[in-house]
């Protein structure tokens, strides 16, 4: 069962000197979420946004914040971000010690703070690791590129991973959002992942590098909706 496609522009591709203007422009253009890429320079080979930035965004944004933590010590840092009440908080499965119960602990911390929880998987992480947790999640993030840098090309076969997560959710009787991040715009990758069951599409340069951000958001959304309908 498909839901209406939702576009989550990644502000990593925005103009940092005109951030408030860019945020309001994508809001007016129909973005559903603001995707916030937090990178620590350790879990991924790049250093980007942090707690003060999330706090500032929360003050100016009129649509939900989707905070994607690409960090090596999420259990230590989660409270810093949760204090500012982002709407969705995503932690990477690979950054947690499953044997020590850290996945459940991270999800519980997010829920206890009144936020929605998501788990992200790198392209080489087996989606089966989600099975014990799928019923606790509001969203799953399938990375269709290796996290760390914007502007990368879509990794073929990511749509099959989306389909596997969608099937897993149906089997569990739950309906988390399925988000895909990497290489999406008005293109075949967007069509493939939308047809496979993705309903939240992260687009960085595909939105912010366009002359008309609103038109770009609507074009990506229309591309995904047609794919969902088999067109």
C-alpha positions as CSV (number, residue, x, y, z in Angstrom):
1,X,0.0,0.0,0.0
2,X,1.7,3.2,-1.2
3,X,1.4,6.5,0.5
4,X,1.8,9.8,-1.2
5,X,5.5,10.5,-2.0
6,X,7.2,12.9,0.3
7,X,10.3,14.9,-0.6
8,X,13.0,15.6,2.0
9,X,15.5,18.1,0.7
10,X,18.9,17.6,2.2
11,X,20.2,20.9,3.5
12,X,23.8,19.8,2.9
13,X,23.2,21.1,-0.6
14,X,21.7,24.4,0.5
15,X,23.3,27.9,0.6
16,X,24.6,28.1,4.2
17,X,24.9,31.9,3.9
18,X,21.1,32.1,3.1
19,X,19.8,29.1,5.0
20,X,16.6,30.7,6.4
21,X,15.7,31.8,2.9
22,X,16.4,28.4,1.4
23,X,14.4,26.7,4.1
24,X,11.3,28.8,3.6
25,X,11.7,28.3,-0.2
26,X,11.5,24.6,0.0
27,X,8.7,24.8,2.5
28,X,6.7,26.9,0.1
29,X,7.7,24.5,-2.7
30,X,6.0,21.5,-1.1
31,X,8.8,19.7,0.8
32,X,7.5,17.3,3.5
33,X,10.6,17.2,5.7
34,X,14.0,18.9,6.0
35,X,16.7,16.3,5.9
36,X,19.6,17.2,8.2
37,X,22.9,15.3,7.6
38,X,24.9,15.2,10.8
39,X,28.4,13.8,10.1
40,X,31.2,13.5,12.7
41,X,34.3,12.9,10.5
42,X,34.7,9.5,12.0
43,X,31.8,7.3,11.2
44,X,31.8,8.9,7.8
45,X,34.7,10.7,6.1
46,X,33.2,14.2,6.3
47,X,32.3,16.7,9.0
48,X,29.1,18.7,8.7
49,X,26.3,19.9,11.0
50,X,25.9,19.7,14.7
51,X,23.6,20.4,17.7
52,X,23.6,24.2,17.4
53,X,22.5,24.0,13.8
54,X,19.6,21.6,14.6
55,X,18.5,23.9,17.4
56,X,18.5,26.9,15.0
57,X,16.6,25.0,12.4
58,X,14.0,24.0,14.9
59,X,13.3,27.7,15.6
60,X,12.8,28.6,11.9
61,X,11.3,25.5,10.3
62,X,7.6,25.0,9.7
63,X,7.9,21.4,8.5
64,X,9.3,18.4,10.3
65,X,13.1,18.0,10.8
66,X,14.5,14.6,9.7
67,X,17.8,14.4,11.5
68,X,20.1,11.7,10.2
69,X,22.9,11.0,12.6
70,X,26.0,9.6,10.8
71,X,28.1,9.4,14.0
72,X,30.1,6.7,15.7
73,X,28.7,7.3,19.3
74,X,25.0,7.8,19.0
75,X,24.1,6.7,22.5
76,X,26.4,9.5,23.9
77,X,25.2,12.2,21.6
78,X,21.5,11.4,21.2
79,X,20.5,13.4,24.3
80,X,22.1,16.5,22.8
81,X,19.9,16.3,19.7
82,X,16.8,15.1,21.4
83,X,16.8,18.1,23.7
84,X,15.7,20.2,20.7
85,X,12.9,17.9,19.7
86,X,13.5,17.1,16.0
87,X,10.6,15.2,14.6
88,X,12.5,12.2,13.2
89,X,15.8,11.0,14.5
90,X,17.8,8.4,12.5
91,X,20.6,6.3,13.8
92,X,22.8,3.9,11.8
93,X,22.5,0.3,12.7
94,X,26.3,-0.1,12.0
95,X,27.1,2.4,14.7
96,X,25.4,0.4,17.4
97,X,26.4,-2.8,19.3
98,X,23.5,-5.1,18.7
99,X,24.7,-7.8,21.0
100,X,24.8,-5.2,23.9
101,X,21.2,-4.2,23.2
102,X,22.2,-0.8,21.9
103,X,19.7,-0.8,19.0
104,X,16.8,-1.1,21.3
105,X,18.3,1.4,23.7
106,X,18.7,4.0,21.0
107,X,15.2,3.6,19.7
108,X,13.8,3.8,23.2
109,X,15.8,6.9,23.9
110,X,14.3,8.6,20.8
111,X,10.8,7.5,21.8
112,X,11.1,8.6,25.4
113,X,12.0,12.1,24.2
114,X,8.8,12.2,22.2
115,X,10.5,11.9,18.8
116,X,10.0,9.3,16.0
117,X,12.7,6.7,15.5
118,X,14.4,5.5,12.3
119,X,17.2,3.2,11.6
120,X,19.5,3.7,8.6
121,X,21.5,1.0,6.7
122,X,24.5,1.5,4.5
123,X,24.4,-0.2,1.1
124,X,26.4,-3.2,2.3
125,X,24.3,-3.9,5.4
126,X,21.9,-6.7,5.1
127,X,18.3,-5.5,5.5
128,X,17.5,-8.6,7.5
129,X,19.1,-6.9,10.5
130,X,16.0,-4.8,10.8
131,X,13.6,-7.7,11.4
132,X,13.8,-7.7,15.2
133,X,13.2,-3.9,15.3
134,X,10.8,-3.2,12.4
135,X,7.7,-3.0,14.6
136,X,9.3,-0.3,16.8
137,X,10.2,2.1,14.0
138,X,8.4,5.0,12.4
139,X,10.8,5.0,9.5
140,X,13.6,3.0,7.8
141,X,16.3,4.8,5.8
142,X,17.9,2.8,3.0
143,X,21.1,4.5,1.8
144,X,21.5,4.2,-2.0
145,X,25.0,5.7,-1.8
146,X,27.7,5.3,0.8
147,X,27.1,8.1,3.4
148,X,29.6,10.9,3.7
149,X,29.2,13.2,0.6
150,X,26.4,14.7,-1.4
151,X,26.2,14.4,-5.2
152,X,27.0,10.7,-5.5
153,X,25.5,8.3,-8.0
154,X,22.8,5.8,-7.1
155,X,23.9,2.3,-6.4
156,X,22.1,-0.2,-8.5
157,X,20.0,-2.7,-6.7
158,X,19.0,-0.3,-3.9
159,X,15.4,-0.7,-5.0
160,X,15.5,-4.4,-4.3
161,X,16.6,-3.5,-0.7
162,X,13.6,-1.2,-0.5
163,X,11.3,-4.0,-1.7
164,X,12.7,-6.3,0.9
165,X,12.0,-3.8,3.7
166,X,8.5,-3.2,2.4
167,X,7.8,-7.0,2.4
168,X,9.3,-7.3,5.9
169,X,7.0,-4.6,7.2
170,X,3.9,-6.2,5.7
171,X,4.9,-9.5,7.3
172,X,5.1,-7.8,10.7
173,X,1.8,-6.0,10.2
174,X,3.4,-2.5,10.4
175,X,3.8,0.4,8.1
176,X,6.9,2.5,8.7
177,X,7.9,5.1,6.2
178,X,10.6,3.9,3.9
179,X,13.1,6.6,3.1
180,X,15.9,6.5,0.4
181,X,18.9,8.8,0.3
182,X,21.3,9.0,-2.6
183,X,21.3,9.9,-6.3
184,X,17.6,10.8,-6.5
185,X,16.1,13.5,-8.7
186,X,13.8,13.3,-11.7
187,X,15.5,10.1,-12.8
188,X,15.2,6.3,-13.1
189,X,16.5,5.7,-9.5
190,X,13.6,7.7,-8.2
191,X,11.2,5.6,-10.3
192,X,12.7,2.4,-9.2
193,X,12.7,3.0,-5.4
194,X,9.2,4.5,-5.5
195,X,7.8,1.5,-7.4
196,X,9.5,-0.7,-4.8
197,X,7.8,0.9,-1.9
198,X,9.8,4.1,-0.9
199,X,7.6,7.0,0.2
200,X,10.2,9.5,1.5
201,X,12.9,10.6,-1.0
202,X,15.9,12.6,0.0
203,X,17.1,15.0,-2.6
204,X,20.0,17.4,-2.1
205,X,21.4,18.8,-5.3
206,X,18.3,17.7,-7.2
207,X,16.4,20.4,-5.1
208,X,18.8,23.0,-4.1
209,X,20.8,23.3,-7.3
210,X,17.6,23.9,-9.3
211,X,16.7,27.4,-10.4
212,X,13.2,26.8,-9.1
213,X,13.3,24.7,-6.0
214,X,9.6,24.3,-5.7
215,X,9.3,23.1,-9.3
216,X,12.1,20.6,-8.7
217,X,10.4,19.2,-5.6
218,X,7.1,18.9,-7.4
219,X,8.8,17.2,-10.4
220,X,10.5,14.6,-8.2
221,X,7.2,14.0,-6.4
222,X,5.3,13.6,-9.6
223,X,8.0,11.2,-10.9
224,X,7.7,9.0,-7.8
225,X,3.9,9.1,-7.9
226,X,3.7,7.9,-11.5
227,X,6.1,5.1,-10.6
228,X,3.9,4.0,-7.8
229,X,1.0,3.8,-10.2
230,X,3.0,1.7,-12.6
231,X,3.4,4.5,-15.2
